[in-house]
Amino acid sequence: MPYAVSCLADLPGSLQEAARRSVNPGEALPSICVFPGRTHLKDMYRWENVPGQALLFTDKSVLHLQAPLSPDQAATTVCLPATDLLYARLSLILMVGRLELVDQSLSRMVVDFNAAGFNIIQPGLQHLLAAASRKNINPAPQADPEVDRTEALLEQLGGLSFKFRNGLALYGLLPGERLLGCVFQPGLRGRHWRLFPYKVSETTLLVLTDQQLIIVEEQSRSRFPAYGWIFTFHPRHAVEKIAMTPSLPWQELTIGLKRLAGLNNDRNILLEAPNALAWRALWSQFGDLPIPSI
């Protein structure tokens, strides 16, 4: 279970030296989360030791510390500036949680945790996402800056899926973030040789706010309803391209992300035609980039 500490001196001894080297004196640390080391069954034949870790959220970045596996090694430290954040992916599936942070060079920070302790991580994650979104130079236009339609749009979403409405409200939106619109796409199914059904995609929610593009998904590996959510947060400035192409009988939305050295990390999502039109209209009104006509 993750837990919070108030200062570097309260970190486990295996992480303190690395933390002192990495944090500038006087630098603010709004949130420090510790993930104790653990041993778990990796597969039917092997156990895996996961060293203790910590996430240190500063005003402008996040530091990931990982304790050494043996006494003769040093703890490792990775820093991700908020302005370089490409996306953050948060999985909350039953009691299993995972947070993945990726920058524009596709470097990754990954921590696994007991999902019951997400409330310990949430303030730091929200601080990081808010800091990343401040890089957005051209904020989304609003028809009336004094009108916040967030609650009305959440109520509409609740009529389609109360589960996704709650997930977005509880874990997706930042404090004070304005919801501009969303598109709810139920899971798609196809047929092999027109006879045998198979799953093409999971139920997906596309969300556009004044700060982020958020993708909310389910994940089910059985015929039973999926539990939990997977949230992917993209600061608006990290989106470099939005395109829609036919992928009969559906439309394929491509979300192109900024990256370094020609690396490709685009995201493709299948939408039914009415939902593709709804997303095109939403992005045309509030998006930063045009959608090419096909």
N, C-alpha and C positions, 0 to 999 in steps of 0.2 A: 504494500500500500504506500503510495507517495505521501510525503509529509513536507510541511513548509518550515523553514528556519528564518530567523530575522536578520542574521548577519553571517559573515564568512567564518567567524570563530565557532559557529554552531554546526558547520559542515562536518561530515565524518573526517577523521584524521587523514585518510587516504586521498582526500580531495583538497585539503586546505592549502597545501603548498602550490598546487596548480592554480587554484582560485586566486591566491595572493599575487601570483605572477601575471595573471591575465586581467585582473580588474585594476583600473587606475585608482589611486588614492582619492577619496572624495567622490567617486563616481556613484550615482544613485542606483540602487538595486530595488526596484519596486516589488520584485517577487523572486524568491529562491525556492526551488522545488527539489527535493531529494528523492531518489528512487533506490531503495536498498537493494543490495546484491541478493541473488536468489539462485537456486538450482532447480531446474525443471526437466521433465522428460521430453527430449526433443523428438524422438520417434520410439518405436517399439524396442529398440536395442541400445539407445544412447541417452545419457543424461548430459545436460549442458549447464555450465556455470555462467551466469550473467553477472558481471561485476557491478558494483554500485555506481550510480550515475547522478548527475545533478544538472538542472537547467537554471542558469542565472540570467534573468531578464533585466537588462539595463534600459535606459531611456532610448537608446538608439540601436540596440542589438540584442542577441541572445547568445550566451555561451553554453556549450555542452561539455561537461566534464565527465570523464569515465575513469574509474579506478583501475589500477594495473591488475593483471591476472596473476602476477607473481611479485614477490618482494623486491626482486632485482630490476623491475621495470618502473617507469614513471607514469603517472596519470596522463591521459591525453586530453587535449583541449581543442575545441573547434569553435570559431566565432562566425556568426552569420549576421551581418548588418541588416537592419530592417529594410533599408532602401534596396537591398539586393534580393529580397524575398520574391521568389517566383510563385510558390504556392505553399500552403500549409494543409495537410490532410489529417483529419481527426476521425478515428474509427472508434465507435462505442457499440460493441456487439455483445449483448448480455453483460458478463462481468469482465470482458477482455477489452482493454483500451490500448490504442496506439496513436502516437503523435509523430508525424513525419514533416520535417521542414526542409524545403529545397530552395537553393539559390539559383541565380542565372547561369552558373557554370555546372548546374545539376549536382552539386555537392549536397549530401543529405545528412540530416540529424534524425535519428529514430530512437524513440523510447517507448517501451511497452510497460503497461501499468494496470493495476486493478481499476476497472472503470468506476467503481464506487468512490474512488478518490479523485475524480476529475475536478471537483470543486476546488481542490488545492492548486491545480494547474490552470484553471480557467482564467483567473485574473492576469497572470503573466502572458498567456496566449492572447488575450484580448488587448493587452498593452502593446504587444508586438505587432498585431494586425493593424491596430490604430496607427502606430508609428509608421508602418509600411505604407498605409493608405495616404499619409500626408504628402507623399511624393507626387500624388496626382495633381498635376498643374492645372488641368482643365476639368473642374468638377462638373458633374452631370447637371444639365439644365433642369430647372423645375418650373412648371407652369405658374406656380404661385409659391414663393419661398416660405410663406407663412402657413401653408397647408401641409400637414404631415398625414399621409394616407396609410401609414404603416398598419395601424390597428384595423382599418377597414379591409386592407388587402389580406391581413392574417385571418380575418373572419371569413373572407371569400375562400381562402385556401382551406380553412377548416371544413367547409362544405364539401370539398373534394377529398381531403384526407386529414382527419384530426391528428393522426400520428405525425405527419410531416409538418403540420402547423405547429404542434408543440415542439418538435425538434428544432425547427427554425427559430422559434421564439426563445427557447431555453438555451440553446447551444450555438445557434448560427449568427444571430445579429449582435453587433457590438452595442454597448450603451450609447444611446443617442443616434444610432445609425438609422437612416431613412430608407425604408423599403419602397422602391420605385415600381416594381412589378415582378411577377413570377409566372412560370409556365410549368404545369404539372403533367408529366408524361408517364402513364401507367406502363408496366412491363410489357414488352413486345414478344410475341411468339410467332414462329414460323413452322413450316412443315417440310420434312424430307420426303421427296417424291410425292408430295401432296397428301401423304398419309400419316406420317409419324411426327407428332408435335415436338418442338424443342424450344428452349428459351433463347431468345435473341438478345434481350437486354433486361436489366432490372428496372424497377420503378425509379424514376429520376425527377428531381425538381430543379429547375433552373431559376436562379434568383439574381436580380440586378438591384443593387442599392446605390446610394450616393458615394460609397467608398469601395465596394467590392463586387466581383462576380462570384457567386457561391453556387456550388453544385452539391445537392443532397441526394444520396442514393441509399438503397437497401442492398443487402447481400444475403441471398438464400441459396443453400446447397441442397435443399430438399424440396419436396412438394408442399411443405407446410409454410405458413406465412413467415416472412423474414422478421427478425428482431433487430432493434437498434438502428443506427444510422452510420453513414460515412459522409463526412463533410469535407469538401475541398474549397479552400478560400483562395481566391486570386485577387490581389490588389488590382485596381482598374488599370494602373499604369503598366502592369506586367502583361496585359493582353495586347498583342501586336496585330492580330488579324481575327476577323470573324467572317466565316464563309458558310454558304449553304449550297449543297450539291445534291442532285437526285441519287437515291440509292433504293430503287424500286423494291417494294411498294412504299417506301418511306423517303424521308429527306435526311441527309446527314449534315449535322452542324459540326463545323471545325472551329475550335478555339485555339488560335495560334498564339504561343507565348514567346516573349522575348528570351533570348538565350545567347550565350557567348560561344565563339569558335564554331558557329554553324551547327551546334547541337540541336536536335529536334525533340521536342517534348509536347507536341500538339495533342489536343484532346478531341476525340470524335464521339458524337452522341447522335443516335438515331431518334428521329421525331416523326410522329404522324403528321400528315399534311396540315391539318388545322393548327397543331401546336407549332409547327415550323413557321406558319404565317404569323401566329401570335408572337413568337420570339422575334421575328423580323420586324414587326411593328414596334415592339418594346425597345429593341436595340436602335431602331431608326429614330425613335423619339429621344432616348436618353443615352445612347452609346457614344463612345468617343471616335469610333471608326465606322465607315460605311460597310454594308454587306454587298459584295459584288453581285451583280445580276447574272443569273445563269440562263 
